Amino acid sequence: MDKVKIGFVGAGGMGSAQMAKIAARSDAQIEMLFEVNVERGKEVLKELSLDESILVDSYQKIIDNPNIDAVWLVSPNGFHGEQSIQAMEAGKHVFCEKPCATTFDDYCTQIELEGKNPALKTYVNYLMCFDPMQNDIKGMIARDELGKITQIQINYRYPINVAGPAKWKLSKEIMGDSIGMGTVHSLSAIVHIMSPQAKPVAVYATELESQLKGFESPPIHNIVIKFDNGATGFCFGDIETAKGFDLYHSVSGTKGGFVFENQQPQAKNKVRFCNEATKGEWVWPLNEEKCKADGFENLIWSEDKILSDTGEAANARLDSCIEHFIVCVKENKKSFLSFGNSSIIAQIGWAAQMSAATGKEIALPLDIEEAKKFFAN
Ligand SMILES: NC(=O)c1ccc[n+]([C@@H]2O[C@H](COP(=O)([O-])OP(=O)(O)OC[C@H]3O[C@@H](n4cnc5c(N)ncnc54)[C@H](O)[C@@H]3O)[C@@H](O)[C@H]2O)c1
């Protein structure tokens, strides 16, 4: 395959950013665009110097086009399930924005279809897994530099935009739940960072109804994750009342720890870690002066290594995830974030909803029949 031919769906804020990156590549081509807002579709195509004739008025035209290898779904959440299932049934690879689905049945069908069609490549855009800092922490854990991890906290508190055309995010039917909308980013980071050492085995969560903006689905969650090595993970999730963007990280192990405070105003103090190499002393790798004074020159980091705290973190790691999906399709490789391979990340979200509603801890992997019954009601 020379170029991956793409049927792109949804040219909104995130979609147009991804279209620009795909259009700049030589190994992929946007063959068709389905965008329900025709004016918006035309405008984005014009901005990217793409031919207006590729804008189509129904998703079915993408499905029916034999030249299209992959669909690229950046439509509102509530369409991901149905659109991805239709694409897989038509033999097309799927790049799917998170959440993978807003109904438990669609989530199950996606995994089932992937299992039955191993040639199809699927990918859910948990883009925190491509962040250099997340991968550094994961590396430290893989190399046993932090010892046995006992506690990990990663928050996702960000007041998402619900104004104007973004008001679909208030609707339960279209947005689904707020974990899938935003908090899942931190859940994916927790699972990814812990993966060299432990797997999640249970979830307990609480939630709070909308306080300010009228979200139909509770926008605030507190999620506790138990791991099979005895560690506990924690995530404050809040897509409504958060003040700015809180992506606080704290990882604690028997040999060291790692802290990222993105809301700390002084860049040089945003990251600190300690391990055996630092003799248990905290080192601030973004503080060049201090590292030199303390004899830790070898541990100095450049600032581009850390997550952006402007709310643009999503945009910042797009190149890597787009590259990853295209390589998976071209080289016939299964993504580590395929529907099936990333299913535990989504399961933490489903389990958190079940736990918040019942007040009970929910075991992972989920009892699928029990979960189906819960979500059918
Ligand atoms: N991975 C990330 O970090 C990240 C970041 C932002 C958004 N997202 C996801 O991207 C998706 C889009 O979010 P956004 O912020 O760009 O929203 P948006 O409202 O800016 O864009 C959505 C676009 O989809 C169009 N649309 C509506 N119904 C459609 C349908 N049935 N089929 C095709 N297009 C349709 C709308 O007209 C709009 O242009 C969401 O699923 C969101 O969760 C992911």
The ligand as an SDF file (V2000), in Angstrom:
LIG
                    3D

 44 48  0  0  0  0  0  0  0  0999 V2000
   -7.9460   12.5840   22.0860 N   0  0  0  0  0  0  0  0  0  0  0  0
   -8.1010   13.8230   22.4910 C   0  0  0  0  0  0  0  0  0  0  0  0
   -7.2920   14.3570   23.2150 O   0  0  0  0  0  0  0  0  0  0  0  0
   -9.3020   14.6270   22.0620 C   0  0  0  0  0  0  0  0  0  0  0  0
   -9.3210   16.0110   22.1960 C   0  0  0  0  0  0  0  0  0  0  0  0
  -10.4390   16.7130   21.7520 C   0  0  0  0  0  0  0  0  0  0  0  0
  -11.5130   16.0270   21.2270 C   0  0  0  0  0  0  0  0  0  0  0  0
  -11.4550   14.6670   21.1390 N   0  0  0  0  0  0  0  0  0  0  0  0
  -12.5850   13.9060   20.5850 C   0  0  0  0  0  0  0  0  0  0  0  0
  -12.7790   14.2980   19.2420 O   0  0  0  0  0  0  0  0  0  0  0  0
  -14.1670   14.2550   18.9200 C   0  0  0  0  0  0  0  0  0  0  0  0
  -14.6010   15.5980   18.3510 C   0  0  0  0  0  0  0  0  0  0  0  0
  -14.4440   16.5710   19.3580 O   0  0  0  0  0  0  0  0  0  0  0  0
  -14.2650   18.1060   18.9950 P   0  0  0  0  0  0  0  0  0  0  0  0
  -13.8300   18.7750   20.2330 O   0  0  0  0  0  0  0  0  0  0  0  0
  -13.4720   18.2440   17.7550 O   0  0  0  0  0  0  0  0  0  0  0  0
  -15.7840   18.4910   18.7130 O   0  0  0  0  0  0  0  0  0  0  0  0
  -16.3760   19.5580   17.6920 P   0  0  0  0  0  0  0  0  0  0  0  0
  -17.7600   19.8140   18.1020 O   0  0  0  0  0  0  0  0  0  0  0  0
  -15.4100   20.6950   17.5380 O   0  0  0  0  0  0  0  0  0  0  0  0
  -16.3600   18.7520   16.3020 O   0  0  0  0  0  0  0  0  0  0  0  0
  -17.2690   17.7230   15.9800 C   0  0  0  0  0  0  0  0  0  0  0  0
  -17.5690   17.8380   14.4930 C   0  0  0  0  0  0  0  0  0  0  0  0
  -18.3210   16.7030   14.0880 O   0  0  0  0  0  0  0  0  0  0  0  0
  -19.3950   17.1380   13.2550 C   0  0  0  0  0  0  0  0  0  0  0  0
  -20.4620   16.1330   13.3650 N   0  0  0  0  0  0  0  0  0  0  0  0
  -21.5670   16.1570   14.1330 C   0  0  0  0  0  0  0  0  0  0  0  0
  -22.2790   15.0210   13.9620 N   0  0  0  0  0  0  0  0  0  0  0  0
  -21.5820   14.2680   13.0780 C   0  0  0  0  0  0  0  0  0  0  0  0
  -21.7900   12.9850   12.5120 C   0  0  0  0  0  0  0  0  0  0  0  0
  -22.8590   12.2450   12.7980 N   0  0  0  0  0  0  0  0  0  0  0  0
  -20.8620   12.5060   11.6620 N   0  0  0  0  0  0  0  0  0  0  0  0
  -19.7960   13.2560   11.3280 C   0  0  0  0  0  0  0  0  0  0  0  0
  -19.5320   14.4740   11.8480 N   0  0  0  0  0  0  0  0  0  0  0  0
  -20.4240   14.9770   12.7040 C   0  0  0  0  0  0  0  0  0  0  0  0
  -19.7640   18.5080   13.7700 C   0  0  0  0  0  0  0  0  0  0  0  0
  -20.4140   19.2620   12.7850 O   0  0  0  0  0  0  0  0  0  0  0  0
  -18.3950   19.0690   14.1490 C   0  0  0  0  0  0  0  0  0  0  0  0
  -17.7890   19.7540   13.0810 O   0  0  0  0  0  0  0  0  0  0  0  0
  -14.8930   13.8830   20.2030 C   0  0  0  0  0  0  0  0  0  0  0  0
  -15.1600   12.5120   20.2020 O   0  0  0  0  0  0  0  0  0  0  0  0
  -13.8960   14.2080   21.2910 C   0  0  0  0  0  0  0  0  0  0  0  0
  -14.0390   13.3600   22.4230 O   0  0  0  0  0  0  0  0  0  0  0  0
  -10.3810   13.9740   21.5360 C   0  0  0  0  0  0  0  0  0  0  0  0
  1  2  1  0
  2  3  2  0
  2  4  1  0
  4  5  1  0
  4 44  2  0
  5  6  2  0
  6  7  1  0
  7  8  2  0
  8  9  1  0
  8 44  1  0
  9 10  1  0
  9 42  1  0
 10 11  1  0
 11 12  1  0
 11 40  1  0
 12 13  1  0
 13 14  1  0
 14 15  2  0
 14 16  1  0
 14 17  1  0
 17 18  1  0
 18 19  2  0
 18 20  1  0
 18 21  1  0
 21 22  1  0
 22 23  1  0
 23 24  1  0
 23 38  1  0
 24 25  1  0
 25 26  1  0
 25 36  1  0
 26 27  1  0
 26 35  1  0
 27 28  2  0
 28 29  1  0
 29 30  1  0
 29 35  2  0
 30 31  1  0
 30 32  2  0
 32 33  1  0
 33 34  2  0
 34 35  1  0
 36 37  1  0
 36 38  1  0
 38 39  1  0
 40 41  1  0
 40 42  1  0
 42 43  1  0
M  CHG  2   8   1  16  -1
M  END
$$$$
